[in-house]
Amino acid sequence: MHEREALWLAHQRRRWMLPDPSRWLQPDQSRFQPPQNYERKYAPDQPRVPAGNPDGGQWTSGEGGTSEDLEQSLGTATDQPPRDDLPPLQDIANDPSIRSQINDAWTASAPNGRSPQEHGFWISRNETTGEIFTRPFANAGSSRSITPGPTPSDAVAFFHTHPNRPDFGFRAGPSGADVDFAATAGLPGLLQSHNGMYYFGPSFRPWKSR
């Protein structure tokens, strides 16, 4: 390297190198960080209202049902039509062995989730003892329907959920297909929704001790 080139490089170093380069190679990064005490308005994986609804695309609540949702849904729906057999059907819904199954089905239906799924079961009775119990449906449900399968010989009613939210435009009470199925099976139906419990279909057949 020629002496002239060495002198030129030394001049450039003095010109551009700062006395304390570490101060500039590590800037104050805190100025570029978002504040840590801000309020998060939503979760990235939070579900949204389905498309086609007036509120479509807006954020809604998380998966599953809360205890408050469950308590509200277990009460009889305010628009439940009058029935002479309503008290015994309500007794079935509140029987501890049946109610625990209802609670599980409602939670599994993800009533506030992005992918709700109908769940249900048969309600059967031991005609000798009068004890009621459940039998699973033959098929799993989808977001808007469920196919129970063959009717057990000891069935006295059937239950299923409508987990889709009525405030998003979905039906809370029994559909026409639900009513038709109840008539064909000759059994009353119990239906849990966000509006509460609905009872529909043929009259309940009371147990007679033997």
C-alpha positions as CSV (number, residue, x, y, z in Angstrom):
1,M,0.0,0.0,0.0
2,H,1.4,3.4,-0.9
3,E,2.0,5.9,1.8
4,R,-0.6,8.2,0.2
5,E,-3.3,5.5,0.4
6,A,-2.4,4.9,4.1
7,L,-2.8,8.5,4.9
8,W,-6.1,8.7,3.1
9,L,-7.5,5.7,5.0
10,A,-6.4,7.2,8.3
11,H,-8.1,10.4,7.4
12,Q,-11.4,8.6,6.6
13,R,-11.3,6.7,9.9
14,R,-10.9,9.9,11.9
15,R,-13.7,11.5,9.9
16,W,-16.3,8.7,10.3
17,M,-15.5,6.8,13.5
18,L,-17.0,8.3,16.6
19,P,-15.1,8.5,19.9
20,D,-17.4,6.0,21.6
21,P,-18.9,3.8,19.0
22,S,-20.6,1.5,21.6
23,R,-23.0,4.3,22.4
24,W,-24.3,4.2,18.9
25,L,-24.1,0.6,18.1
26,Q,-26.5,-0.2,21.0
27,P,-29.2,2.4,20.9
28,D,-31.8,2.8,23.6
29,Q,-34.1,0.0,22.5
30,S,-36.8,0.8,25.1
31,R,-37.9,3.7,22.9
32,F,-39.0,1.2,20.3
33,Q,-40.8,-1.3,22.6
34,P,-44.6,-1.1,23.0
35,P,-45.9,-0.2,26.5
36,Q,-46.2,-3.2,28.7
37,N,-49.3,-2.0,30.6
38,Y,-51.6,-1.7,27.6
39,E,-55.0,-3.4,27.7
40,R,-55.4,-6.3,25.2
41,K,-58.7,-5.9,23.4
42,Y,-58.9,-9.4,21.9
43,A,-57.0,-12.7,21.6
44,P,-55.6,-13.6,18.2
45,D,-57.4,-17.0,18.3
46,Q,-60.7,-15.5,19.6
47,P,-63.7,-16.7,17.5
48,R,-65.7,-14.4,15.3
49,V,-69.4,-14.1,14.4
50,P,-70.1,-16.3,11.4
51,A,-70.2,-14.6,7.9
52,G,-73.7,-13.7,6.7
53,N,-74.7,-12.4,10.1
54,P,-75.1,-8.6,10.5
55,D,-72.2,-8.7,13.0
56,G,-70.2,-11.1,10.8
57,G,-66.5,-10.9,11.4
58,Q,-66.7,-9.3,14.8
59,W,-64.9,-10.9,17.7
60,T,-67.1,-12.9,20.1
61,S,-66.5,-15.0,23.3
62,G,-64.3,-18.0,23.7
63,E,-64.8,-21.7,23.5
64,G,-67.2,-23.7,25.6
65,G,-70.0,-22.5,27.9
66,T,-69.5,-20.7,31.2
67,S,-71.3,-21.7,34.4
68,E,-73.6,-18.6,33.9
69,D,-74.5,-19.8,30.4
70,L,-75.2,-23.3,31.7
71,E,-77.4,-22.1,34.5
72,Q,-79.4,-20.0,32.2
73,S,-79.8,-22.7,29.6
74,L,-81.0,-25.3,32.1
75,G,-84.0,-23.1,32.9
76,T,-87.1,-23.6,30.8
77,A,-87.2,-21.2,27.8
78,T,-89.4,-18.2,28.2
79,D,-91.1,-18.9,24.9
80,Q,-91.8,-22.6,25.7
81,P,-95.4,-23.4,24.6
82,P,-97.7,-24.7,27.3
83,R,-97.8,-28.5,27.9
84,D,-99.8,-30.6,30.3
85,D,-96.7,-32.9,30.8
86,L,-94.3,-30.0,31.4
87,P,-93.7,-30.8,35.1
88,P,-92.6,-34.4,34.6
89,L,-90.4,-33.5,31.7
90,Q,-88.8,-30.8,33.8
91,D,-88.3,-33.4,36.5
92,I,-86.4,-35.6,34.0
93,A,-84.2,-32.7,33.0
94,N,-83.3,-32.0,36.6
95,D,-82.9,-35.6,37.7
96,P,-79.2,-35.8,38.9
97,S,-78.2,-38.6,36.6
98,I,-79.7,-37.0,33.6
99,R,-78.7,-33.4,34.4
100,S,-75.0,-34.4,34.6
101,Q,-75.3,-35.8,31.1
102,I,-77.0,-32.6,29.9
103,N,-74.3,-30.5,31.5
104,D,-71.6,-32.6,29.7
105,A,-73.4,-32.5,26.4
106,W,-73.8,-28.7,26.6
107,T,-70.2,-28.1,27.4
108,A,-69.0,-30.5,24.7
109,S,-71.2,-28.6,22.2
110,A,-68.9,-25.5,22.5
111,P,-71.9,-23.2,22.6
112,N,-69.7,-20.1,22.4
113,G,-67.0,-21.5,20.2
114,R,-66.0,-21.2,16.6
115,S,-67.0,-24.8,15.9
116,P,-70.2,-25.7,17.8
117,Q,-71.4,-29.3,17.5
118,E,-74.8,-30.7,18.4
119,H,-74.7,-33.5,21.0
120,G,-77.5,-35.7,22.3
121,F,-78.7,-39.0,23.7
122,W,-81.7,-41.1,24.4
123,I,-83.5,-41.1,27.8
124,S,-84.5,-44.6,28.7
125,R,-86.4,-46.1,31.6
126,N,-86.2,-49.4,33.5
127,E,-89.9,-50.4,33.5
128,T,-89.5,-52.6,36.5
129,T,-87.8,-50.0,38.8
130,G,-88.8,-46.8,37.1
131,E,-85.1,-45.7,37.0
132,I,-84.2,-43.4,34.1
133,F,-80.8,-43.5,32.4
134,T,-79.2,-42.5,29.1
135,R,-78.1,-44.2,25.9
136,P,-75.9,-42.5,23.4
137,F,-77.1,-41.6,19.9
138,A,-75.7,-43.9,17.2
139,N,-74.2,-40.9,15.3
140,A,-72.1,-37.9,16.2
141,G,-73.6,-34.5,15.5
142,S,-72.5,-31.7,13.2
143,S,-72.8,-27.9,13.7
144,R,-76.5,-27.8,12.8
145,S,-77.9,-31.4,12.9
146,I,-77.6,-34.8,14.6
147,T,-79.0,-38.2,13.6
148,P,-80.0,-40.2,16.6
149,G,-80.3,-43.6,14.9
150,P,-82.7,-46.4,15.8
151,T,-85.0,-45.8,18.7
152,P,-84.2,-48.1,21.7
153,S,-87.2,-50.1,22.9
154,D,-86.9,-48.7,26.5
155,A,-86.6,-45.0,25.4
156,V,-89.1,-42.6,26.9
157,A,-87.6,-39.3,25.5
158,F,-84.6,-37.9,23.7
159,F,-82.3,-35.0,24.3
160,H,-80.1,-32.9,22.1
161,T,-78.4,-29.4,22.0
162,H,-78.7,-26.4,19.7
163,P,-75.4,-24.7,20.5
164,N,-75.5,-22.0,17.8
165,R,-76.3,-18.6,19.2
166,P,-79.8,-17.2,18.3
167,D,-78.3,-13.6,18.5
168,F,-76.3,-14.7,15.4
169,G,-79.4,-15.6,13.6
170,F,-79.7,-19.3,14.5
171,R,-82.8,-21.1,15.7
172,A,-82.9,-21.7,19.4
173,G,-86.0,-23.9,19.6
174,P,-86.8,-27.2,17.9
175,S,-86.6,-27.2,14.1
176,G,-89.2,-28.7,11.8
177,A,-87.0,-31.7,11.4
178,D,-86.8,-32.0,15.2
179,V,-90.6,-32.0,15.5
180,D,-91.0,-34.5,12.7
181,F,-88.5,-36.8,14.3
182,A,-90.3,-36.7,17.7
183,A,-93.6,-37.5,16.0
184,T,-92.1,-40.4,14.1
185,A,-90.4,-41.8,17.2
186,G,-93.5,-41.2,19.3
187,L,-91.4,-39.6,22.1
188,P,-91.1,-36.1,23.6
189,G,-87.9,-34.2,22.9
190,L,-85.8,-32.1,25.3
191,L,-83.7,-29.4,23.7
192,Q,-81.1,-27.3,25.3
193,S,-80.2,-23.9,23.8
194,H,-78.9,-20.5,24.8
195,N,-82.5,-19.5,25.4
196,G,-83.1,-22.3,27.9
197,M,-84.7,-25.8,27.7
198,Y,-87.4,-26.6,25.2
199,Y,-89.8,-29.5,25.5
200,F,-91.7,-30.6,22.3
201,G,-93.3,-33.6,20.6
202,P,-95.7,-36.2,21.8
203,S,-96.8,-36.4,25.4
204,F,-94.6,-38.0,28.0
205,R,-95.6,-41.5,29.0
206,P,-95.6,-41.7,32.9
207,W,-94.2,-44.8,34.6
208,K,-96.6,-47.2,36.2
209,S,-95.2,-49.5,39.0
210,R,-95.6,-53.2,38.6
